[in-house]
Amino acid sequence: MTLFLAQSIVTAMDSLEQAGKDLERLEQQLKALLEQCRKLREENQSLQNRQESLVAERASLVSKNEEARSKVEAMINRLKALEQS
């Protein structure tokens, strides 16, 4: 009976030790996942900021292009008017 009790205790200790190792491994995996999430959040924020900047830059360029187009059309109309006089 004592031998059986000793074997049961050893088995229980081995099981507890394995559970502890499993928990440590899970903890490390969780830490790695949390770090990856943090990095992805930062990258996502950076990309969103860049997109906003590019959208604003594009809007500015479109506006400048329209302004230049209007000026060129006005010049063409003035030249045509001078030509006809």
JOSULRA-V362258 format. One line per field, one symbol per residue. psi: psi as a letter, one per 40 degrees, with the letter a starting at -180 (. if undefined). burial: + if it has 24 or more other C-alpha atoms within 12 Angstrom, else -. Layout:
# JOSULRA-V362258
psi: ???
burial: ???
This chain:
# JOSULRA-V362258
psi: ddddddddddddddddddddddddddddddddddddddddddddddddddddddddddddddddddddddddddddddddddde.
burial: -------------------------------------------------------------------------------------
